[in-house]
Amino acid sequence: MRPGPTDAAVRARIESFTADLANIVRAAALEAVTSALGAPTAPAKRGPGRPVKSGTPSPIVAPKRTGKRGKRTPEDVAKMGEVVVAYVAKNPGQSVEQIKKALGVDTKDLQLPIVRMIAAKKLKTTGQKRGTRYFAK
């Protein structure tokens, strides 16, 4: 039997189908591997109606913070702790708010030095929370 034009057309369709099927299987395998490795499959798209991000910041952006930047060194914390101990030795029974006003320092900048001085047994406390009073040992 000689292959006719119909057989050639059927054979061409079968080859095209197998090539398409191979491409689909390859794409699925690649997607499975990338998702297993945690790589993003496609960039995130914006929802409808959302504006494109511009180079200028929004006027609603929080203002830039001023003041000290970065972490304090252990020496700075120890030095502040010694200043607090010296102040409390002269003025026993002071609260953190009173110490803050006298030294001109933020409360959050006093917390760590005070905790370290209590741990080093250079300060002792009475009371709880906002009623805590500090005394030098």
N, CA, C and O atoms as a Tinker XYZ file with bonds, in Angstrom:
   548  protein
     1  N      0.800000   -1.176000    0.000000    73     2
     2  CA     0.000000    0.000000    0.000000    64     1     3
     3  C      0.851000    1.251000    0.000000    63     2     4     5
     4  O      1.843000    1.370000    0.719000    81     3
     5  N      0.434000    2.146000   -0.809000    73     3     6
     6  CA     1.143000    3.414000   -0.899000    64     5     7
     7  C      0.450000    4.449000   -0.021000    63     6     8     9
     8  O     -0.776000    4.557000   -0.005000    81     7
     9  N      1.278000    5.215000    0.717000    73     7    10
    10  CA     0.652000    6.248000    1.526000    64     9    11
    11  C      0.072000    7.325000    0.625000    63    10    12    13
    12  O      0.719000    7.801000   -0.308000    81    11
    13  N     -1.133000    7.686000    0.922000    73    11    14
    14  CA    -1.806000    8.712000    0.137000    64    13    15
    15  C     -1.748000   10.048000    0.843000    63    14    16    17
    16  O     -1.148000   10.185000    1.909000    81    15
    17  N     -2.386000   11.035000    0.226000    73    15    18
    18  CA    -2.375000   12.372000    0.814000    64    17    19
    19  C     -3.093000   12.400000    2.166000    63    18    20    21
    20  O     -2.744000   13.198000    3.036000    81    19
    21  N     -4.078000   11.546000    2.343000    73    19    22
    22  CA    -4.788000   11.524000    3.611000    64    21    23
    23  C     -3.873000   10.998000    4.709000    63    22    24    25
    24  O     -3.855000   11.538000    5.815000    81    23
    25  N     -3.116000    9.949000    4.411000    73    23    26
    26  CA    -2.187000    9.400000    5.396000    64    25    27
    27  C     -1.121000   10.427000    5.787000    63    26    28    29
    28  O     -0.770000   10.532000    6.963000    81    27
    29  N     -0.612000   11.173000    4.834000    73    27    30
    30  CA     0.404000   12.194000    5.112000    64    29    31
    31  C     -0.183000   13.291000    5.999000    63    30    32    33
    32  O      0.494000   13.784000    6.902000    81    31
    33  N     -1.417000   13.669000    5.753000    73    31    34
    34  CA    -2.057000   14.712000    6.561000    64    33    35
    35  C     -2.283000   14.212000    7.985000    63    34    36    37
    36  O     -2.063000   14.954000    8.943000    81    35
    37  N     -2.729000   12.936000    8.135000    73    35    38
    38  CA    -2.951000   12.365000    9.454000    64    37    39
    39  C     -1.626000   12.289000   10.213000    63    38    40    41
    40  O     -1.555000   12.635000   11.392000    81    39
    41  N     -0.570000   11.827000    9.517000    73    39    42
    42  CA     0.738000   11.711000   10.143000    64    41    43
    43  C      1.257000   13.093000   10.589000    63    42    44    45
    44  O      1.844000   13.203000   11.665000    81    43
    45  N      1.051000   14.136000    9.785000    73    43    46
    46  CA     1.481000   15.494000   10.125000    64    45    47
    47  C      0.730000   15.994000   11.365000    63    46    48    49
    48  O      1.307000   16.628000   12.248000    81    47
    49  N     -0.576000   15.688000   11.403000    73    47    50
    50  CA    -1.368000   16.096000   12.576000    64    49    51
    51  C     -0.881000   15.378000   13.839000    63    50    52    53
    52  O     -0.792000   15.992000   14.902000    81    51
    53  N     -0.574000   14.117000   13.733000    73    51    54
    54  CA    -0.104000   13.352000   14.888000    64    53    55
    55  C      1.229000   13.910000   15.379000    63    54    56    57
    56  O      1.421000   14.057000   16.586000    81    55
    57  N      2.146000   14.221000   14.479000    73    55    58
    58  CA     3.442000   14.775000   14.864000    64    57    59
    59  C      3.276000   16.150000   15.524000    63    58    60    61
    60  O      3.958000   16.464000   16.499000    81    59
    61  N      2.367000   16.959000   14.984000    73    59    62
    62  CA     2.097000   18.273000   15.564000    64    61    63
    63  C      1.517000   18.119000   16.975000    63    62    64    65
    64  O      1.899000   18.845000   17.892000    81    63
    65  N      0.597000   17.171000   17.138000    73    63    66
    66  CA    -0.016000   16.923000   18.438000    64    65    67
    67  C      1.022000   16.456000   19.456000    63    66    68    69
    68  O      1.022000   16.930000   20.592000    81    67
    69  N      1.899000   15.543000   19.071000    73    67    70
    70  CA     2.918000   15.046000   20.000000    64    69    71
    71  C      3.914000   16.155000   20.360000    63    70    72    73
    72  O      4.384000   16.209000   21.497000    81    71
    73  N      4.242000   17.033000   19.414000    73    71    74
    74  CA     5.152000   18.147000   19.707000    64    73    75
    75  C      4.501000   19.112000   20.698000    63    74    76    77
    76  O      5.149000   19.563000   21.642000    81    75
    77  N      3.216000   19.432000   20.484000    73    75    78
    78  CA     2.493000   20.313000   21.408000    64    77    79
    79  C      2.407000   19.678000   22.802000    63    78    80    81
    80  O      2.602000   20.354000   23.812000    81    79
    81  N      2.116000   18.389000   22.844000    73    79    82
    82  CA     2.009000   17.676000   24.113000    64    81    83
    83  C      3.354000   17.683000   24.844000    63    82    84    85
    84  O      3.389000   17.859000   26.062000    81    83
    85  N      4.444000   17.497000   24.127000    73    83    86
    86  CA     5.776000   17.521000   24.732000    64    85    87
    87  C      6.074000   18.906000   25.316000    63    86    88    89
    88  O      6.645000   19.010000   26.401000    81    87
    89  N      5.689000   19.967000   24.603000    73    87    90
    90  CA     5.901000   21.333000   25.103000    64    89    91
    91  C      5.093000   21.587000   26.377000    63    90    92    93
    92  O      5.587000   22.229000   27.304000    81    91
    93  N      3.860000   21.091000   26.431000    73    91    94
    94  CA     3.004000   21.269000   27.601000    64    93    95
    95  C      3.597000   20.535000   28.799000    63    94    96    97
    96  O      3.626000   21.071000   29.907000    81    95
    97  N      4.069000   19.314000   28.581000    73    95    98
    98  CA     4.669000   18.525000   29.666000    64    97    99
    99  C      5.934000   19.210000   30.166000    63    98   100   101
   100  O      6.165000   19.264000   31.374000    81    99
   101  N      6.764000   19.739000   29.255000    73    99   102
   102  CA     7.985000   20.447000   29.636000    64   101   103
   103  C      7.664000   21.681000   30.487000    63   102   104   105
   104  O      8.312000   21.920000   31.506000    81   103
   105  N      6.669000   22.457000   30.069000    73   103   106
   106  CA     6.282000   23.669000   30.799000    64   105   107
   107  C      5.760000   23.308000   32.192000    63   106   108   109
   108  O      6.082000   23.989000   33.165000    81   107
   109  N      4.964000   22.255000   32.294000    73   107   110
   110  CA     4.425000   21.834000   33.585000    64   109   111
   111  C      5.551000   21.376000   34.514000    63   110   112   113
   112  O      5.536000   21.681000   35.707000    81   111
   113  N      6.524000   20.644000   33.969000    73   111   114
   114  CA     7.652000   20.177000   34.778000    64   113   115
   115  C      8.489000   21.363000   35.257000    63   114   116   117
   116  O      8.915000   21.395000   36.412000    81   115
   117  N      8.724000   22.330000   34.382000    73   115   118
   118  CA     9.495000   23.512000   34.750000    64   117   119
   119  C      8.772000   24.307000   35.836000    63   118   120   121
   120  O      9.407000   24.785000   36.777000    81   119
   121  N      7.465000   24.451000   35.717000    73   119   122
   122  CA     6.677000   25.165000   36.723000    64   121   123
   123  C      6.726000   24.438000   38.069000    63   122   124   125
   124  O      6.827000   25.084000   39.112000    81   123
   125  N      6.655000   23.116000   38.059000    73   123   126
   126  CA     6.716000   22.340000   39.297000    64   125   127
   127  C      8.071000   22.512000   39.975000    63   126   128   129
   128  O      8.136000   22.633000   41.199000    81   127
   129  N      9.145000   22.524000   39.203000    73   127   130
   130  CA    10.483000   22.671000   39.758000    64   129   131
   131  C     10.669000   24.073000   40.342000    63   130   132   133
   132  O     11.214000   24.214000   41.437000    81   131
   133  N     10.228000   25.104000   39.634000    73   131   134
   134  CA    10.408000   26.471000   40.136000    64   133   135
   135  C      9.563000   26.709000   41.385000    63   134   136   137
   136  O     10.001000   27.407000   42.299000    81   135
   137  N      8.368000   26.146000   41.437000    73   135   138
   138  CA     7.553000   26.330000   42.637000    64   137   139
   139  C      8.142000   25.554000   43.818000    63   138   140   141
   140  O      8.027000   25.998000   44.960000    81   139
   141  N      8.765000   24.412000   43.564000    73   139   142
   142  CA     9.395000   23.643000   44.634000    64   141   143
   143  C     10.627000   24.366000   45.172000    63   142   144   145
   144  O     10.946000   24.256000   46.356000    81   143
   145  N     11.311000   25.098000   44.314000    73   143   146
   146  CA    12.498000   25.839000   44.731000    64   145   147
   147  C     12.142000   27.195000   45.339000    63   146   148   149
   148  O     13.007000   27.868000   45.898000    81   147
   149  N     10.896000   27.594000   45.235000    73   147   150
   150  CA    10.454000   28.843000   45.843000    64   149   151
   151  C     10.631000   30.052000   44.953000    63   150   152   153
   152  O     10.439000   31.174000   45.422000    81   151
   153  N     10.979000   29.885000   43.720000    73   151   154
   154  CA    11.139000   31.019000   42.820000    64   153   155
   155  C      9.763000   31.504000   42.376000    63   154   156   157
   156  O      8.866000   30.693000   42.143000    81   155
   157  N      9.590000   32.810000   42.257000    73   155   158
   158  CA     8.287000   33.307000   41.819000    64   157   159
   159  C      8.010000   32.910000   40.378000    63   158   160   161
   160  O      8.903000   32.942000   39.530000    81   159
   161  N      6.780000   32.540000   40.111000    73   159   162
   162  CA     6.433000   32.105000   38.766000    64   161   163
   163  C      6.179000   33.279000   37.851000    63   162   164   165
   164  O      6.539000   33.229000   36.674000    81   163
   165  N      5.565000   34.345000   38.361000    73   163   166
   166  CA     5.293000   35.523000   37.556000    64   165   167
   167  C      5.295000   36.729000   38.490000    63   166   168   169
   168  O      4.986000   36.607000   39.676000    81   167
   169  N      5.643000   37.885000   37.952000    73   167   170
   170  CA     5.620000   39.060000   38.812000    64   169   171
   171  C      4.197000   39.385000   39.242000    63   170   172   173
   172  O      3.242000   39.141000   38.504000    81   171
   173  N      4.064000   39.934000   40.438000    73   171   174
   174  CA     2.746000   40.276000   40.954000    64   173   175
   175  C      2.157000   41.396000   40.123000    63   174   176   177
   176  O      2.854000   42.340000   39.751000    81   175
   177  N      0.876000   41.288000   39.833000    73   175   178
   178  CA     0.214000   42.310000   39.038000    64   177   179
   179  C     -0.629000   43.181000   39.950000    63   178   180   181
   180  O     -1.139000   42.729000   40.975000    81   179
   181  N     -0.763000   44.415000   39.564000    73   179   182
   182  CA    -1.584000   45.336000   40.318000    64   181   183
   183  C     -3.047000   45.064000   40.026000    63   182   184   185
   184  O     -3.411000   44.617000   38.938000    81   183
   185  N     -3.870000   45.342000   41.010000    73   183   186
   186  CA    -5.307000   45.178000   40.836000    64   185   187
   187  C     -5.863000   46.252000   39.916000    63   186   188   189
   188  O     -5.167000   47.219000   39.603000    81   187
   189  N     -7.087000   46.099000   39.485000    73   187   190
   190  CA    -7.661000   47.100000   38.582000    64   189   191
   191  C     -7.849000   48.429000   39.310000    63   190   192   193
   192  O     -8.286000   48.465000   40.460000    81   191
   193  N     -7.520000   49.498000   38.635000    73   191   194
   194  CA    -7.745000   50.813000   39.202000    64   193   195
   195  C     -6.634000   51.334000   40.074000    63   194   196   197
   196  O     -6.698000   52.476000   40.528000    81   195
   197  N     -5.605000   50.525000   40.326000    73   195   198
   198  CA    -4.499000   51.010000   41.154000    64   197   199
   199  C     -3.530000   51.795000   40.287000    63   198   200   201
   200  O     -3.185000   51.345000   39.194000    81   199
   201  N     -3.084000   52.953000   40.744000    73   199   202
   202  CA    -2.181000   53.757000   39.921000    64   201   203
   203  C     -0.781000   53.161000   39.888000    63   202   204   205
   204  O     -0.370000   52.446000   40.802000    81   203
   205  N     -0.075000   53.462000   38.843000    73   203   206
   206  CA     1.303000   53.019000   38.703000    64   205   207
   207  C      2.142000   53.792000   39.707000    63   206   208   209
   208  O      1.917000   54.985000   39.909000    81   207
   209  N      3.105000   53.135000   40.337000    73   207   210
   210  CA     3.945000   53.769000   41.341000    64   209   211
   211  C      4.829000   54.813000   40.669000    63   210   212   213
   212  O      5.491000   54.534000   39.669000    81   211
   213  N      4.832000   56.009000   41.228000    73   211   214
   214  CA     5.653000   57.068000   40.661000    64   213   215
   215  C      6.917000   57.222000   41.481000    63   214   216   217
   216  O      7.053000   56.606000   42.538000    81   215
   217  N      7.834000   58.030000   41.008000    73   215   218
   218  CA     9.094000   58.236000   41.695000    64   217   219
   219  C      8.994000   59.160000   42.891000    63   218   220   221
   220  O      9.878000   59.156000   43.749000    81   219
   221  N      7.927000   59.959000   42.966000    73   219   222
   222  CA     7.784000   60.894000   44.082000    64   221   223
   223  C      6.988000   60.252000   45.201000    63   222   224   225
   224  O      6.018000   59.543000   44.933000    81   223
   225  N      7.373000   60.483000   46.454000    73   223   226
   226  CA     6.640000   59.886000   47.573000    64   225   227
   227  C      5.273000   60.533000   47.752000    63   226   228   229
   228  O      5.064000   61.690000   47.387000    81   227
   229  N      4.375000   59.789000   48.301000    73   227   230
   230  CA     3.031000   60.277000   48.569000    64   229   231
   231  C      3.087000   61.324000   49.676000    63   230   232   233
   232  O      3.953000   61.246000   50.547000    81   231
   233  N      2.183000   62.303000   49.659000    73   231   234
   234  CA     2.196000   63.297000   50.741000    64   233   235
   235  C      1.753000   62.705000   52.077000    63   234   236   237
   236  O      1.875000   63.364000   53.109000    81   235
   237  N      1.240000   61.474000   52.075000    73   235   238
   238  CA     0.770000   60.832000   53.293000    64   237   239
   239  C      1.895000   60.045000   53.970000    63   238   240   241
   240  O      1.692000   59.477000   55.043000    81   239
   241  N      3.062000   60.009000   53.359000    73   239   242
   242  CA     4.197000   59.257000   53.903000    64   241   243
   243  C      4.587000   59.836000   55.255000    63   242   244   245
   244  O      4.558000   61.051000   55.448000    81   243
   245  N      4.952000   58.962000   56.191000    73   243   246
   246  CA     5.353000   59.398000   57.531000    64   245   247
   247  C      6.601000   60.273000   57.436000    63   246   248   249
   248  O      7.459000   60.028000   56.588000    81   247
   249  N      6.713000   61.276000   58.282000    73   247   250
   250  CA     7.885000   62.144000   58.230000    64   249   251
   251  C      9.141000   61.381000   58.617000    63   250   252   253
   252  O      9.099000   60.403000   59.364000    81   251
   253  N     10.258000   61.859000   58.087000    73   251   254
   254  CA    11.522000   61.197000   58.399000    64   253   255
   255  C     11.863000   61.415000   59.862000    63   254   256   257
   256  O     11.621000   62.480000   60.429000    81   255
   257  N     12.433000   60.368000   60.460000    73   255   258
   258  CA    12.801000   60.432000   61.869000    64   257   259
   259  C     14.109000   61.201000   62.005000    63   258   260   261
   260  O     15.001000   61.107000   61.162000    81   259
   261  N     14.194000   61.957000   63.083000    73   259   262
   262  CA    15.426000   62.694000   63.339000    64   261   263
   263  C     16.021000   62.185000   64.643000    63   262   264   265
   264  O     15.372000   61.458000   65.395000    81   263
   265  N     17.222000   62.562000   64.891000    73   263   266
   266  CA    17.859000   62.162000   66.139000    64   265   267
   267  C     18.880000   61.085000   65.920000    63   266   268   269
   268  O     19.409000   60.917000   64.821000    81   267
   269  N     19.159000   60.340000   66.999000    73   267   270
   270  CA    20.191000   59.311000   66.956000    64   269   271
   271  C     19.787000   58.185000   66.016000    63   270   272   273
   272  O     18.613000   57.826000   65.923000    81   271
   273  N     20.746000   57.650000   65.345000    73   271   274
   274  CA    20.528000   56.502000   64.470000    64   273   275
   275  C     21.458000   55.384000   64.929000    63   274   276   277
   276  O     22.552000   55.637000   65.432000    81   275
   277  N     21.017000   54.168000   64.752000    73   275   278
   278  CA    21.876000   53.037000   65.037000    64   277   279
   279  C     21.812000   52.579000   66.479000    63   278   280   281
   280  O     21.155000   53.179000   67.330000    81   279
   281  N     22.510000   51.509000   66.710000    73   279   282
   282  CA    22.528000   50.870000   68.024000    64   281   283
   283  C     23.553000   51.529000   68.928000    63   282   284   285
   284  O     24.593000   52.008000   68.474000    81   283
   285  N     23.239000   51.545000   70.216000    73   283   286
   286  CA    24.205000   52.060000   71.176000    64   285   287
   287  C     25.217000   50.964000   71.492000    63   286   288   289
   288  O     24.884000   49.779000   71.518000    81   287
   289  N     26.435000   51.374000   71.728000    73   287   290
   290  CA    27.468000   50.404000   72.089000    64   289   291
   291  C     27.289000   50.031000   73.551000    63   290   292   293
   292  O     26.683000   50.788000   74.310000    81   291
   293  N     27.804000   48.877000   73.958000    73   291   294
   294  CA    27.731000   48.493000   75.367000    64   293   295
   295  C     28.386000   49.532000   76.289000    63   294   296   297
   296  O     27.953000   49.712000   77.427000    81   295
   297  N     29.422000   50.210000   75.798000    73   295   298
   298  CA    30.085000   51.239000   76.596000    64   297   299
   299  C     29.144000   52.415000   76.836000    63   298   300   301
   300  O     29.098000   52.967000   77.935000    81   299
   301  N     28.377000   52.804000   75.778000    73   299   302
   302  CA    27.418000   53.902000   75.929000    64   301   303
   303  C     26.333000   53.548000   76.937000    63   302   304   305
   304  O     25.939000   54.379000   77.756000    81   303
   305  N     25.854000   52.312000   76.873000    73   303   306
   306  CA    24.813000   51.868000   77.806000    64   305   307
   307  C     25.365000   51.865000   79.230000    63   306   308   309
   308  O     24.688000   52.305000   80.159000    81   307
   309  N     26.590000   51.372000   79.406000    73   307   310
   310  CA    27.206000   51.335000   80.738000    64   309   311
   311  C     27.429000   52.749000   81.271000    63   310   312   313
   312  O     27.202000   53.017000   82.450000    81   311
   313  N     27.876000   53.655000   80.391000    73   311   314
   314  CA    28.111000   55.036000   80.809000    64   313   315
   315  C     26.801000   55.696000   81.257000    63   314   316   317
   316  O     26.770000   56.390000   82.272000    81   315
   317  N     25.728000   55.479000   80.502000    73   315   318
   318  CA    24.428000   56.033000   80.879000    64   317   319
   319  C     23.952000   55.413000   82.193000    63   318   320   321
   320  O     23.356000   56.096000   83.025000    81   319
   321  N     24.216000   54.129000   82.375000    73   319   322
   322  CA    23.862000   53.460000   83.626000    64   321   323
   323  C     24.564000   54.081000   84.810000    63   322   324   325
   324  O     23.954000   54.276000   85.861000    81   323
   325  N     25.836000   54.395000   84.657000    73   323   326
   326  CA    26.603000   55.025000   85.743000    64   325   327
   327  C     26.069000   56.425000   86.044000    63   326   328   329
   328  O     26.033000   56.839000   87.203000    81   327
   329  N     25.656000   57.150000   85.012000    73   327   330
   330  CA    25.078000   58.484000   85.208000    64   329   331
   331  C     23.780000   58.365000   86.004000    63   330   332   333
   332  O     23.528000   59.153000   86.915000    81   331
   333  N     22.960000   57.373000   85.653000    73   331   334
   334  CA    21.692000   57.153000   86.362000    64   333   335
   335  C     21.965000   56.790000   87.818000    63   334   336   337
   336  O     21.301000   57.313000   88.714000    81   335
   337  N     22.932000   55.903000   88.071000    73   335   338
   338  CA    23.255000   55.492000   89.443000    64   337   339
   339  C     23.739000   56.704000   90.246000    63   338   340   341
   340  O     23.349000   56.875000   91.401000    81   339
   341  N     24.577000   57.535000   89.647000    73   339   342
   342  CA    25.075000   58.726000   90.343000    64   341   343
   343  C     23.924000   59.672000   90.672000    63   342   344   345
   344  O     23.877000   60.236000   91.765000    81   343
   345  N     23.002000   59.848000   89.737000    73   343   346
   346  CA    21.862000   60.738000   89.988000    64   345   347
   347  C     20.969000   60.172000   91.092000    63   346   348   349
   348  O     20.537000   60.902000   91.985000    81   347
   349  N     20.692000   58.858000   91.025000    73   347   350
   350  CA    19.810000   58.237000   92.018000    64   349   351
   351  C     20.472000   58.227000   93.398000    63   350   352   353
   352  O     19.775000   58.295000   94.410000    81   351
   353  N     21.787000   58.143000   93.455000    73   351   354
   354  CA    22.485000   58.179000   94.744000    64   353   355
   355  C     22.280000   59.535000   95.416000    63   354   356   357
   356  O     22.144000   59.609000   96.637000    81   355
   357  N     22.258000   60.612000   94.617000    73   355   358
   358  CA    22.047000   61.947000   95.170000    64   357   359
   359  C     20.565000   62.236000   95.417000    63   358   360   361
   360  O     20.219000   63.041000   96.281000    81   359
   361  N     19.683000   61.565000   94.643000    73   359   362
   362  CA    18.235000   61.802000   94.722000    64   361   363
   363  C     17.504000   60.473000   94.837000    63   362   364   365
   364  O     16.889000   60.033000   93.866000    81   363
   365  N     17.553000   59.823000   95.994000    73   363   366
   366  CA    16.915000   58.506000   96.109000    64   365   367
   367  C     15.388000   58.602000   96.025000    63   366   368   369
   368  O     14.786000   59.617000   96.374000    81   367
   369  N     14.780000   57.502000   95.546000    73   367   370
   370  CA    13.326000   57.417000   95.478000    64   369   371
   371  C     12.723000   58.086000   94.257000    63   370   372   373
   372  O     11.529000   58.387000   94.240000    81   371
   373  N     13.529000   58.322000   93.239000    73   371   374
   374  CA    13.041000   58.968000   92.021000    64   373   375
   375  C     12.394000   57.941000   91.092000    63   374   376   377
   376  O     12.783000   56.773000   91.080000    81   375
   377  N     11.404000   58.386000   90.315000    73   375   378
   378  CA    10.788000   57.536000   89.297000    64   377   379
   379  C     11.525000   57.757000   87.975000    63   378   380   381
   380  O     12.354000   58.660000   87.863000    81   379
   381  N     11.223000   56.940000   86.994000    73   379   382
   382  CA    11.869000   57.079000   85.679000    64   381   383
   383  C     11.525000   58.435000   85.081000    63   382   384   385
   384  O     12.387000   59.077000   84.482000    81   383
   385  N     10.291000   58.879000   85.231000    73   383   386
   386  CA     9.886000   60.179000   84.690000    64   385   387
   387  C     10.707000   61.307000   85.301000    63   386   388   389
   388  O     11.124000   62.222000   84.591000    81   387
   389  N     10.941000   61.255000   86.597000    73   387   390
   390  CA    11.726000   62.290000   87.259000    64   389   391
   391  C     13.192000   62.225000   86.824000    63   390   392   393
   392  O     13.832000   63.256000   86.616000    81   391
   393  N     13.713000   61.009000   86.689000    73   391   394
   394  CA    15.103000   60.837000   86.232000    64   393   395
   395  C     15.231000   61.363000   84.801000    63   394   396   397
   396  O     16.206000   62.030000   84.455000    81   395
   397  N     14.237000   61.052000   83.985000    73   395   398
   398  CA    14.229000   61.500000   82.580000    64   397   399
   399  C     14.292000   63.015000   82.497000    63   398   400   401
   400  O     15.088000   63.567000   81.738000    81   399
   401  N     13.454000   63.690000   83.278000    73   399   402
   402  CA    13.437000   65.160000   83.246000    64   401   403
   403  C     14.761000   65.740000   83.730000    63   402   404   405
   404  O     15.276000   66.692000   83.144000    81   403
   405  N     15.312000   65.167000   84.797000    73   403   406
   406  CA    16.546000   65.695000   85.367000    64   405   407
   407  C     17.739000   65.510000   84.429000    63   406   408   409
   408  O     18.595000   66.389000   84.327000    81   407
   409  N     17.792000   64.362000   83.743000    73   407   410
   410  CA    18.939000   64.077000   82.874000    64   409   411
   411  C     18.713000   64.568000   81.448000    63   410   412   413
   412  O     19.660000   64.647000   80.665000    81   411
   413  N     17.473000   64.898000   81.101000    73   411   414
   414  CA    17.185000   65.370000   79.744000    64   413   415
   415  C     17.314000   64.275000   78.703000    63   414   416   417
   416  O     17.806000   64.517000   77.601000    81   415
   417  N     16.872000   63.069000   79.047000    73   415   418
   418  CA    16.994000   61.904000   78.169000    64   417   419
   419  C     15.615000   61.290000   77.970000    63   418   420   421
   420  O     14.759000   61.402000   78.849000    81   419
   421  N     15.386000   60.648000   76.840000    73   419   422
   422  CA    14.126000   59.942000   76.605000    64   421   423
   423  C     14.009000   58.741000   77.532000    63   422   424   425
   424  O     15.011000   58.153000   77.941000    81   423
   425  N     12.767000   58.386000   77.857000    73   423   426
   426  CA    12.533000   57.227000   78.720000    64   425   427
   427  C     13.064000   55.960000   78.077000    63   426   428   429
   428  O     13.647000   55.114000   78.756000    81   427
   429  N     12.862000   55.819000   76.753000    73   427   430
   430  CA    13.319000   54.593000   76.087000    64   429   431
   431  C     14.839000   54.464000   76.105000    63   430   432   433
   432  O     15.371000   53.356000   76.025000    81   431
   433  N     15.547000   55.605000   76.210000    73   431   434
   434  CA    17.006000   55.547000   76.296000    64   433   435
   435  C     17.474000   55.204000   77.707000    63   434   436   437
   436  O     18.639000   54.861000   77.905000    81   435
   437  N     16.575000   55.293000   78.692000    73   435   438
   438  CA    16.932000   54.951000   80.076000    64   437   439
   439  C     16.634000   53.499000   80.422000    63   438   440   441
   440  O     17.227000   52.954000   81.353000    81   439
   441  N     15.731000   52.868000   79.695000    73   439   442
   442  CA    15.271000   51.530000   80.065000    64   441   443
   443  C     16.392000   50.512000   80.160000    63   442   444   445
   444  O     16.535000   49.857000   81.192000    81   443
   445  N     17.183000   50.361000   79.121000    73   443   446
   446  CA    18.247000   49.352000   79.112000    64   445   447
   447  C     19.323000   49.640000   80.173000    63   446   448   449
   448  O     19.710000   48.717000   80.890000    81   447
   449  N     19.818000   50.868000   80.302000    73   447   450
   450  CA    20.819000   51.101000   81.349000    64   449   451
   451  C     20.287000   50.804000   82.749000    63   450   452   453
   452  O     21.014000   50.275000   83.589000    81   451
   453  N     19.010000   51.147000   83.006000    73   451   454
   454  CA    18.451000   50.868000   84.331000    64   453   455
   455  C     18.358000   49.366000   84.573000    63   454   456   457
   456  O     18.688000   48.892000   85.660000    81   455
   457  N     17.908000   48.608000   83.558000    73   455   458
   458  CA    17.820000   47.151000   83.700000    64   457   459
   459  C     19.198000   46.563000   83.966000    63   458   460   461
   460  O     19.341000   45.667000   84.798000    81   459
   461  N     20.208000   47.057000   83.268000    73   459   462
   462  CA    21.568000   46.546000   83.462000    64   461   463
   463  C     22.092000   46.881000   84.860000    63   462   464   465
   464  O     22.775000   46.062000   85.475000    81   463
   465  N     21.779000   48.077000   85.366000    73   463   466
   466  CA    22.253000   48.473000   86.701000    64   465   467
   467  C     21.528000   47.678000   87.788000    63   466   468   469
   468  O     22.125000   47.359000   88.817000    81   467
   469  N     20.265000   47.358000   87.578000    73   467   470
   470  CA    19.546000   46.510000   88.537000    64   469   471
   471  C     20.155000   45.105000   88.536000    63   470   472   473
   472  O     20.336000   44.502000   89.593000    81   471
   473  N     20.469000   44.588000   87.343000    73   471   474
   474  CA    21.080000   43.256000   87.239000    64   473   475
   475  C     22.467000   43.235000   87.890000    63   474   476   477
   476  O     22.877000   42.222000   88.456000    81   475
   477  N     23.190000   44.366000   87.805000    73   475   478
   478  CA    24.520000   44.464000   88.399000    64   477   479
   479  C     24.439000   44.796000   89.884000    63   478   480   481
   480  O     25.466000   44.947000   90.546000    81   479
   481  N     23.212000   44.910000   90.411000    73   479   482
   482  CA    22.953000   45.183000   91.831000    64   481   483
   483  C     23.488000   46.541000   92.268000    63   482   484   485
   484  O     23.878000   46.723000   93.422000    81   483
   485  N     23.503000   47.491000   91.341000    73   483   486
   486  CA    23.892000   48.853000   91.690000    64   485   487
   487  C     22.666000   49.701000   92.001000    63   486   488   489
   488  O     22.769000   50.743000   92.649000    81   487
   489  N     21.495000   49.243000   91.532000    73   487   490
   490  CA    20.227000   49.911000   91.833000    64   489   491
   491  C     19.267000   48.896000   92.422000    63   490   492   493
   492  O     19.330000   47.709000   92.102000    81   491
   493  N     18.368000   49.375000   93.293000    73   491   494
   494  CA    17.285000   48.524000   93.768000    64   493   495
   495  C     15.992000   49.297000   93.563000    63   494   496   497
   496  O     15.998000   50.522000   93.440000    81   495
   497  N     14.879000   48.564000   93.528000    73   495   498
   498  CA    13.608000   49.186000   93.220000    64   497   499
   499  C     12.572000   48.861000   94.286000    63   498   500   501
   500  O     12.672000   47.868000   95.007000    81   499
   501  N     11.577000   49.734000   94.356000    73   499   502
   502  CA    10.374000   49.451000   95.134000    64   501   503
   503  C      9.198000   49.848000   94.255000    63   502   504   505
   504  O      9.326000   50.745000   93.422000    81   503
   505  N      8.063000   49.199000   94.427000    73   503   506
   506  CA     6.885000   49.516000   93.630000    64   505   507
   507  C      6.862000   48.745000   92.327000    63   506   508   509
   508  O      7.762000   47.964000   92.016000    81   507
   509  N      5.795000   48.993000   91.573000    73   507   510
   510  CA     5.615000   48.294000   90.305000    64   509   511
   511  C      5.193000   49.264000   89.218000    63   510   512   513
   512  O      4.586000   50.301000   89.486000    81   511
   513  N      5.520000   48.911000   88.009000    73   511   514
   514  CA     5.148000   49.670000   86.811000    64   513   515
   515  C      5.451000   51.154000   86.970000    63   514   516   517
   516  O      6.596000   51.516000   87.238000    81   515
   517  N      4.452000   52.024000   86.812000    73   515   518
   518  CA     4.707000   53.464000   86.882000    64   517   519
   519  C      5.021000   53.944000   88.295000    63   518   520   521
   520  O      5.511000   55.058000   88.480000    81   519
   521  N      4.744000   53.120000   89.274000    73   519   522
   522  CA     5.031000   53.487000   90.653000    64   521   523
   523  C      6.403000   53.042000   91.123000    63   522   524   525
   524  O      6.704000   53.140000   92.312000    81   523
   525  N      7.237000   52.560000   90.224000    73   523   526
   526  CA     8.565000   52.077000   90.599000    64   525   527
   527  C      9.454000   53.241000   90.999000    63   526   528   529
   528  O      9.512000   54.259000   90.310000    81   527
   529  N     10.144000   53.081000   92.117000    73   527   530
   530  CA    11.094000   54.073000   92.608000    64   529   531
   531  C     12.455000   53.412000   92.669000    63   530   532   533
   532  O     12.561000   52.221000   92.961000    81   531
   533  N     13.495000   54.180000   92.395000    73   531   534
   534  CA    14.850000   53.642000   92.317000    64   533   535
   535  C     15.712000   54.188000   93.445000    63   534   536   537
   536  O     15.631000   55.359000   93.818000    81   535
   537  N     16.545000   53.286000   93.977000    73   535   538
   538  CA    17.466000   53.637000   95.055000    64   537   539
   539  C     18.832000   53.059000   94.730000    63   538   540   541
   540  O     18.920000   51.961000   94.180000    81   539
   541  N     19.904000   53.782000   95.060000    73   539   542
   542  CA    21.267000   53.276000   94.852000    64   541   543
   543  C     21.622000   52.356000   96.007000    63   542   544   545
   544  O     21.205000   52.589000   97.141000    81   543
   545  N     22.382000   51.323000   95.727000    73   543   546
   546  CA    22.826000   50.379000   96.782000    64   545   547
   547  C     24.167000   50.798000   97.318000    63   546   548
   548  O     24.709000   50.140000   98.206000    81   547
